[in-house]
Amino acid sequence: MILKALRKNESVTINYYKNGLLQTSKGRIQNLNLFDQTLSLKDENQNIFLIRLSRIKEIH
């Protein structure tokens, strides 16, 4: 159910850990790769962030 919600083309805010620090990124889901367990997030400046699913703390 959660993975299905991530496939929608809506803006989301993701709190995740990177190098031991809590980071926040806002944008649209670009790609959801279940094999590699990664999520690509594209922000309003067209920057793409690659986030591991295990590092995600919270999704809004």
PyMOL Python script that loads the backbone (N, CA, C, O; Angstrom):
from pymol import cmd

cmd.read_pdbstr("""\
ATOM      1  N   MET A   1       0.821  -1.185   0.000  1.00  0.00           N
ATOM      2  CA  MET A   1       0.000   0.000   0.000  1.00  0.00           C
ATOM      3  C   MET A   1       0.871   1.257   0.000  1.00  0.00           C
ATOM      4  O   MET A   1       0.587   2.206  -0.731  1.00  0.00           O
ATOM      5  N   ILE A   2       1.916   1.271   0.804  1.00  0.00           N
ATOM      6  CA  ILE A   2       2.797   2.442   0.870  1.00  0.00           C
ATOM      7  C   ILE A   2       3.551   2.602  -0.440  1.00  0.00           C
ATOM      8  O   ILE A   2       3.684   3.719  -0.941  1.00  0.00           O
ATOM      9  N   LEU A   3       4.043   1.511  -1.001  1.00  0.00           N
ATOM     10  CA  LEU A   3       4.778   1.584  -2.260  1.00  0.00           C
ATOM     11  C   LEU A   3       3.882   2.050  -3.389  1.00  0.00           C
ATOM     12  O   LEU A   3       4.338   2.768  -4.279  1.00  0.00           O
ATOM     13  N   LYS A   4       2.637   1.666  -3.373  1.00  0.00           N
ATOM     14  CA  LYS A   4       1.693   2.109  -4.393  1.00  0.00           C
ATOM     15  C   LYS A   4       1.471   3.615  -4.287  1.00  0.00           C
ATOM     16  O   LYS A   4       1.341   4.291  -5.307  1.00  0.00           O
ATOM     17  N   ALA A   5       1.425   4.142  -3.078  1.00  0.00           N
ATOM     18  CA  ALA A   5       1.251   5.580  -2.877  1.00  0.00           C
ATOM     19  C   ALA A   5       2.470   6.352  -3.376  1.00  0.00           C
ATOM     20  O   ALA A   5       2.331   7.485  -3.836  1.00  0.00           O
ATOM     21  N   LEU A   6       3.656   5.761  -3.294  1.00  0.00           N
ATOM     22  CA  LEU A   6       4.863   6.427  -3.778  1.00  0.00           C
ATOM     23  C   LEU A   6       4.888   6.538  -5.296  1.00  0.00           C
ATOM     24  O   LEU A   6       5.574   7.412  -5.827  1.00  0.00           O
ATOM     25  N   ARG A   7       4.174   5.696  -6.000  1.00  0.00           N
ATOM     26  CA  ARG A   7       4.163   5.715  -7.456  1.00  0.00           C
ATOM     27  C   ARG A   7       3.328   6.857  -8.024  1.00  0.00           C
ATOM     28  O   ARG A   7       3.409   7.131  -9.222  1.00  0.00           O
ATOM     29  N   LYS A   8       2.526   7.534  -7.195  1.00  0.00           N
ATOM     30  CA  LYS A   8       1.717   8.656  -7.667  1.00  0.00           C
ATOM     31  C   LYS A   8       2.615   9.836  -7.993  1.00  0.00           C
ATOM     32  O   LYS A   8       3.701   9.976  -7.431  1.00  0.00           O
ATOM     33  N   ASN A   9       2.159  10.675  -8.898  1.00  0.00           N
ATOM     34  CA  ASN A   9       2.948  11.821  -9.351  1.00  0.00           C
ATOM     35  C   ASN A   9       2.602  13.064  -8.526  1.00  0.00           C
ATOM     36  O   ASN A   9       2.158  14.075  -9.068  1.00  0.00           O
ATOM     37  N   GLU A  10       2.807  12.975  -7.231  1.00  0.00           N
ATOM     38  CA  GLU A  10       2.528  14.088  -6.326  1.00  0.00           C
ATOM     39  C   GLU A  10       3.809  14.501  -5.615  1.00  0.00           C
ATOM     40  O   GLU A  10       4.753  13.719  -5.502  1.00  0.00           O
ATOM     41  N   SER A  11       3.825  15.724  -5.145  1.00  0.00           N
ATOM     42  CA  SER A  11       4.983  16.216  -4.403  1.00  0.00           C
ATOM     43  C   SER A  11       4.992  15.609  -2.999  1.00  0.00           C
ATOM     44  O   SER A  11       3.969  15.573  -2.315  1.00  0.00           O
ATOM     45  N   VAL A  12       6.169  15.132  -2.584  1.00  0.00           N
ATOM     46  CA  VAL A  12       6.318  14.530  -1.260  1.00  0.00           C
ATOM     47  C   VAL A  12       7.531  15.141  -0.563  1.00  0.00           C
ATOM     48  O   VAL A  12       8.434  15.671  -1.209  1.00  0.00           O
ATOM     49  N   THR A  13       7.535  15.058   0.743  1.00  0.00           N
ATOM     50  CA  THR A  13       8.679  15.457   1.555  1.00  0.00           C
ATOM     51  C   THR A  13       9.189  14.208   2.252  1.00  0.00           C
ATOM     52  O   THR A  13       8.428  13.497   2.908  1.00  0.00           O
ATOM     53  N   ILE A  14      10.487  13.944   2.106  1.00  0.00           N
ATOM     54  CA  ILE A  14      11.082  12.735   2.669  1.00  0.00           C
ATOM     55  C   ILE A  14      12.175  13.123   3.654  1.00  0.00           C
ATOM     56  O   ILE A  14      13.092  13.874   3.319  1.00  0.00           O
ATOM     57  N   ASN A  15      12.069  12.605   4.869  1.00  0.00           N
ATOM     58  CA  ASN A  15      13.124  12.737   5.872  1.00  0.00           C
ATOM     59  C   ASN A  15      13.903  11.425   5.861  1.00  0.00           C
ATOM     60  O   ASN A  15      13.323  10.348   5.993  1.00  0.00           O
ATOM     61  N   TYR A  16      15.227  11.526   5.703  1.00  0.00           N
ATOM     62  CA  TYR A  16      16.058  10.327   5.601  1.00  0.00           C
ATOM     63  C   TYR A  16      17.436  10.602   6.203  1.00  0.00           C
ATOM     64  O   TYR A  16      17.843  11.752   6.370  1.00  0.00           O
ATOM     65  N   TYR A  17      18.130   9.530   6.520  1.00  0.00           N
ATOM     66  CA  TYR A  17      19.467   9.638   7.087  1.00  0.00           C
ATOM     67  C   TYR A  17      20.515   9.507   5.991  1.00  0.00           C
ATOM     68  O   TYR A  17      20.454   8.595   5.166  1.00  0.00           O
ATOM     69  N   LYS A  18      21.474  10.423   5.989  1.00  0.00           N
ATOM     70  CA  LYS A  18      22.598  10.377   5.064  1.00  0.00           C
ATOM     71  C   LYS A  18      23.848  10.708   5.860  1.00  0.00           C
ATOM     72  O   LYS A  18      23.953  11.789   6.441  1.00  0.00           O
ATOM     73  N   ASN A  19      24.791   9.785   5.888  1.00  0.00           N
ATOM     74  CA  ASN A  19      26.032   9.935   6.658  1.00  0.00           C
ATOM     75  C   ASN A  19      25.756  10.233   8.133  1.00  0.00           C
ATOM     76  O   ASN A  19      26.473  11.017   8.757  1.00  0.00           O
ATOM     77  N   GLY A  20      24.726   9.612   8.680  1.00  0.00           N
ATOM     78  CA  GLY A  20      24.407   9.763  10.085  1.00  0.00           C
ATOM     79  C   GLY A  20      23.616  11.017  10.431  1.00  0.00           C
ATOM     80  O   GLY A  20      23.255  11.203  11.593  1.00  0.00           O
ATOM     81  N   LEU A  21      23.337  11.879   9.465  1.00  0.00           N
ATOM     82  CA  LEU A  21      22.589  13.111   9.699  1.00  0.00           C
ATOM     83  C   LEU A  21      21.216  13.016   9.049  1.00  0.00           C
ATOM     84  O   LEU A  21      21.060  12.432   7.977  1.00  0.00           O
ATOM     85  N   LEU A  22      20.231  13.595   9.708  1.00  0.00           N
ATOM     86  CA  LEU A  22      18.876  13.603   9.173  1.00  0.00           C
ATOM     87  C   LEU A  22      18.762  14.692   8.110  1.00  0.00           C
ATOM     88  O   LEU A  22      19.029  15.863   8.379  1.00  0.00           O
ATOM     89  N   GLN A  23      18.368  14.301   6.908  1.00  0.00           N
ATOM     90  CA  GLN A  23      18.214  15.216   5.780  1.00  0.00           C
ATOM     91  C   GLN A  23      16.741  15.281   5.396  1.00  0.00           C
ATOM     92  O   GLN A  23      15.988  14.345   5.666  1.00  0.00           O
ATOM     93  N   THR A  24      16.327  16.377   4.768  1.00  0.00           N
ATOM     94  CA  THR A  24      14.970  16.528   4.269  1.00  0.00           C
ATOM     95  C   THR A  24      15.032  16.959   2.815  1.00  0.00           C
ATOM     96  O   THR A  24      15.754  17.892   2.464  1.00  0.00           O
ATOM     97  N   SER A  25      14.273  16.276   1.974  1.00  0.00           N
ATOM     98  CA  SER A  25      14.180  16.627   0.563  1.00  0.00           C
ATOM     99  C   SER A  25      12.715  16.651   0.165  1.00  0.00           C
ATOM    100  O   SER A  25      11.921  15.830   0.623  1.00  0.00           O
ATOM    101  N   LYS A  26      12.363  17.607  -0.700  1.00  0.00           N
ATOM    102  CA  LYS A  26      10.996  17.730  -1.174  1.00  0.00           C
ATOM    103  C   LYS A  26      11.018  17.693  -2.695  1.00  0.00           C
ATOM    104  O   LYS A  26      11.848  18.347  -3.326  1.00  0.00           O
ATOM    105  N   GLY A  27      10.111  16.933  -3.276  1.00  0.00           N
ATOM    106  CA  GLY A  27      10.031  16.843  -4.722  1.00  0.00           C
ATOM    107  C   GLY A  27       9.068  15.753  -5.155  1.00  0.00           C
ATOM    108  O   GLY A  27       8.224  15.295  -4.385  1.00  0.00           O
ATOM    109  N   ARG A  28       9.216  15.352  -6.408  1.00  0.00           N
ATOM    110  CA  ARG A  28       8.374  14.298  -6.982  1.00  0.00           C
ATOM    111  C   ARG A  28       9.197  13.032  -7.161  1.00  0.00           C
ATOM    112  O   ARG A  28      10.392  13.085  -7.454  1.00  0.00           O
ATOM    113  N   ILE A  29       8.541  11.897  -6.981  1.00  0.00           N
ATOM    114  CA  ILE A  29       9.202  10.613  -7.148  1.00  0.00           C
ATOM    115  C   ILE A  29       9.536  10.435  -8.631  1.00  0.00           C
ATOM    116  O   ILE A  29       8.642  10.441  -9.477  1.00  0.00           O
ATOM    117  N   GLN A  30      10.795  10.282  -8.934  1.00  0.00           N
ATOM    118  CA  GLN A  30      11.246  10.092 -10.313  1.00  0.00           C
ATOM    119  C   GLN A  30      11.258   8.608 -10.666  1.00  0.00           C
ATOM    120  O   GLN A  30      10.799   8.211 -11.738  1.00  0.00           O
ATOM    121  N   ASN A  31      11.788   7.792  -9.752  1.00  0.00           N
ATOM    122  CA  ASN A  31      11.906   6.361 -10.012  1.00  0.00           C
ATOM    123  C   ASN A  31      11.905   5.620  -8.683  1.00  0.00           C
ATOM    124  O   ASN A  31      12.480   6.086  -7.699  1.00  0.00           O
ATOM    125  N   LEU A  32      11.259   4.471  -8.663  1.00  0.00           N
ATOM    126  CA  LEU A  32      11.247   3.599  -7.507  1.00  0.00           C
ATOM    127  C   LEU A  32      11.796   2.245  -7.947  1.00  0.00           C
ATOM    128  O   LEU A  32      11.136   1.506  -8.677  1.00  0.00           O
ATOM    129  N   ASN A  33      13.008   1.928  -7.497  1.00  0.00           N
ATOM    130  CA  ASN A  33      13.679   0.697  -7.906  1.00  0.00           C
ATOM    131  C   ASN A  33      13.647  -0.283  -6.737  1.00  0.00           C
ATOM    132  O   ASN A  33      14.413  -0.148  -5.783  1.00  0.00           O
ATOM    133  N   LEU A  34      12.762  -1.262  -6.818  1.00  0.00           N
ATOM    134  CA  LEU A  34      12.627  -2.226  -5.728  1.00  0.00           C
ATOM    135  C   LEU A  34      13.755  -3.245  -5.719  1.00  0.00           C
ATOM    136  O   LEU A  34      14.072  -3.800  -4.666  1.00  0.00           O
ATOM    137  N   PHE A  35      14.365  -3.501  -6.863  1.00  0.00           N
ATOM    138  CA  PHE A  35      15.481  -4.438  -6.913  1.00  0.00           C
ATOM    139  C   PHE A  35      16.680  -3.893  -6.139  1.00  0.00           C
ATOM    140  O   PHE A  35      17.272  -4.603  -5.326  1.00  0.00           O
ATOM    141  N   ASP A  36      17.041  -2.621  -6.393  1.00  0.00           N
ATOM    142  CA  ASP A  36      18.147  -1.980  -5.674  1.00  0.00           C
ATOM    143  C   ASP A  36      17.698  -1.333  -4.370  1.00  0.00           C
ATOM    144  O   ASP A  36      18.530  -0.881  -3.584  1.00  0.00           O
ATOM    145  N   GLN A  37      16.397  -1.284  -4.136  1.00  0.00           N
ATOM    146  CA  GLN A  37      15.785  -0.658  -2.967  1.00  0.00           C
ATOM    147  C   GLN A  37      16.204   0.800  -2.841  1.00  0.00           C
ATOM    148  O   GLN A  37      16.668   1.244  -1.790  1.00  0.00           O
ATOM    149  N   THR A  38      16.028   1.542  -3.947  1.00  0.00           N
ATOM    150  CA  THR A  38      16.341   2.960  -3.980  1.00  0.00           C
ATOM    151  C   THR A  38      15.157   3.747  -4.512  1.00  0.00           C
ATOM    152  O   THR A  38      14.271   3.208  -5.175  1.00  0.00           O
ATOM    153  N   LEU A  39      15.167   5.010  -4.209  1.00  0.00           N
ATOM    154  CA  LEU A  39      14.133   5.939  -4.617  1.00  0.00           C
ATOM    155  C   LEU A  39      14.819   7.166  -5.190  1.00  0.00           C
ATOM    156  O   LEU A  39      15.717   7.724  -4.559  1.00  0.00           O
ATOM    157  N   SER A  40      14.410   7.592  -6.373  1.00  0.00           N
ATOM    158  CA  SER A  40      14.952   8.810  -6.971  1.00  0.00           C
ATOM    159  C   SER A  40      13.921   9.915  -6.813  1.00  0.00           C
ATOM    160  O   SER A  40      12.758   9.750  -7.181  1.00  0.00           O
ATOM    161  N   LEU A  41      14.354  11.033  -6.268  1.00  0.00           N
ATOM    162  CA  LEU A  41      13.475  12.169  -6.002  1.00  0.00           C
ATOM    163  C   LEU A  41      13.995  13.372  -6.771  1.00  0.00           C
ATOM    164  O   LEU A  41      15.166  13.734  -6.646  1.00  0.00           O
ATOM    165  N   LYS A  42      13.122  14.000  -7.573  1.00  0.00           N
ATOM    166  CA  LYS A  42      13.509  15.179  -8.348  1.00  0.00           C
ATOM    167  C   LYS A  42      12.869  16.411  -7.712  1.00  0.00           C
ATOM    168  O   LYS A  42      11.648  16.482  -7.570  1.00  0.00           O
ATOM    169  N   ASP A  43      13.714  17.394  -7.325  1.00  0.00           N
ATOM    170  CA  ASP A  43      13.181  18.600  -6.698  1.00  0.00           C
ATOM    171  C   ASP A  43      12.806  19.639  -7.749  1.00  0.00           C
ATOM    172  O   ASP A  43      12.934  19.387  -8.947  1.00  0.00           O
ATOM    173  N   GLU A  44      12.344  20.802  -7.305  1.00  0.00           N
ATOM    174  CA  GLU A  44      11.880  21.852  -8.215  1.00  0.00           C
ATOM    175  C   GLU A  44      13.009  22.453  -9.048  1.00  0.00           C
ATOM    176  O   GLU A  44      12.739  23.089 -10.066  1.00  0.00           O
ATOM    177  N   ASN A  45      14.272  22.267  -8.641  1.00  0.00           N
ATOM    178  CA  ASN A  45      15.421  22.751  -9.407  1.00  0.00           C
ATOM    179  C   ASN A  45      15.976  21.678 -10.336  1.00  0.00           C
ATOM    180  O   ASN A  45      17.078  21.825 -10.865  1.00  0.00           O
ATOM    181  N   GLN A  46      15.219  20.598 -10.538  1.00  0.00           N
ATOM    182  CA  GLN A  46      15.582  19.481 -11.405  1.00  0.00           C
ATOM    183  C   GLN A  46      16.785  18.685 -10.884  1.00  0.00           C
ATOM    184  O   GLN A  46      17.390  17.933 -11.649  1.00  0.00           O
ATOM    185  N   ASN A  47      17.145  18.831  -9.610  1.00  0.00           N
ATOM    186  CA  ASN A  47      18.182  18.010  -8.990  1.00  0.00           C
ATOM    187  C   ASN A  47      17.569  16.660  -8.623  1.00  0.00           C
ATOM    188  O   ASN A  47      16.428  16.599  -8.164  1.00  0.00           O
ATOM    189  N   ILE A  48      18.312  15.596  -8.821  1.00  0.00           N
ATOM    190  CA  ILE A  48      17.816  14.260  -8.503  1.00  0.00           C
ATOM    191  C   ILE A  48      18.594  13.706  -7.316  1.00  0.00           C
ATOM    192  O   ILE A  48      19.825  13.691  -7.319  1.00  0.00           O
ATOM    193  N   PHE A  49      17.862  13.252  -6.302  1.00  0.00           N
ATOM    194  CA  PHE A  49      18.441  12.666  -5.099  1.00  0.00           C
ATOM    195  C   PHE A  49      18.153  11.174  -5.101  1.00  0.00           C
ATOM    196  O   PHE A  49      17.009  10.764  -5.299  1.00  0.00           O
ATOM    197  N   LEU A  50      19.167  10.368  -4.886  1.00  0.00           N
ATOM    198  CA  LEU A  50      19.015   8.925  -4.790  1.00  0.00           C
ATOM    199  C   LEU A  50      19.001   8.562  -3.304  1.00  0.00           C
ATOM    200  O   LEU A  50      19.969   8.816  -2.587  1.00  0.00           O
ATOM    201  N   ILE A  51      17.913   7.973  -2.855  1.00  0.00           N
ATOM    202  CA  ILE A  51      17.721   7.671  -1.435  1.00  0.00           C
ATOM    203  C   ILE A  51      17.474   6.174  -1.289  1.00  0.00           C
ATOM    204  O   ILE A  51      16.629   5.609  -1.984  1.00  0.00           O
ATOM    205  N   ARG A  52      18.207   5.537  -0.390  1.00  0.00           N
ATOM    206  CA  ARG A  52      17.968   4.120  -0.094  1.00  0.00           C
ATOM    207  C   ARG A  52      16.715   4.003   0.775  1.00  0.00           C
ATOM    208  O   ARG A  52      16.521   4.785   1.706  1.00  0.00           O
ATOM    209  N   LEU A  53      15.879   3.035   0.466  1.00  0.00           N
ATOM    210  CA  LEU A  53      14.620   2.870   1.194  1.00  0.00           C
ATOM    211  C   LEU A  53      14.850   2.600   2.674  1.00  0.00           C
ATOM    212  O   LEU A  53      14.042   3.018   3.503  1.00  0.00           O
ATOM    213  N   SER A  54      15.924   1.916   3.025  1.00  0.00           N
ATOM    214  CA  SER A  54      16.202   1.597   4.422  1.00  0.00           C
ATOM    215  C   SER A  54      16.596   2.835   5.230  1.00  0.00           C
ATOM    216  O   SER A  54      16.528   2.814   6.459  1.00  0.00           O
ATOM    217  N   ARG A  55      17.004   3.903   4.561  1.00  0.00           N
ATOM    218  CA  ARG A  55      17.425   5.134   5.241  1.00  0.00           C
ATOM    219  C   ARG A  55      16.265   6.101   5.486  1.00  0.00           C
ATOM    220  O   ARG A  55      16.420   7.071   6.229  1.00  0.00           O
ATOM    221  N   ILE A  56      15.108   5.847   4.872  1.00  0.00           N
ATOM    222  CA  ILE A  56      13.969   6.755   5.004  1.00  0.00           C
ATOM    223  C   ILE A  56      13.356   6.628   6.383  1.00  0.00           C
ATOM    224  O   ILE A  56      13.045   5.532   6.849  1.00  0.00           O
ATOM    225  N   LYS A  57      13.189   7.778   7.028  1.00  0.00           N
ATOM    226  CA  LYS A  57      12.565   7.810   8.342  1.00  0.00           C
ATOM    227  C   LYS A  57      11.080   8.147   8.240  1.00  0.00           C
ATOM    228  O   LYS A  57      10.251   7.556   8.932  1.00  0.00           O
ATOM    229  N   GLU A  58      10.751   9.111   7.362  1.00  0.00           N
ATOM    230  CA  GLU A  58       9.384   9.599   7.305  1.00  0.00           C
ATOM    231  C   GLU A  58       9.077  10.150   5.919  1.00  0.00           C
ATOM    232  O   GLU A  58       9.935  10.750   5.273  1.00  0.00           O
ATOM    233  N   ILE A  59       7.848   9.939   5.475  1.00  0.00           N
ATOM    234  CA  ILE A  59       7.394  10.477   4.189  1.00  0.00           C
ATOM    235  C   ILE A  59       6.112  11.256   4.444  1.00  0.00           C
ATOM    236  O   ILE A  59       5.188  10.752   5.083  1.00  0.00           O
ATOM    237  N   HIS A  60       6.058  12.485   3.945  1.00  0.00           N
ATOM    238  CA  HIS A  60       4.857  13.324   4.094  1.00  0.00           C
ATOM    239  C   HIS A  60       4.227  13.526   2.733  1.00  0.00           C
ATOM    240  O   HIS A  60       3.204  14.201   2.620  1.00  0.00           O
TER     241      HIS A  60
END
""", "prot")
cmd.dss("prot")
cmd.show_as("cartoon", "prot")
cmd.util.cbc("prot")
cmd.orient("prot")
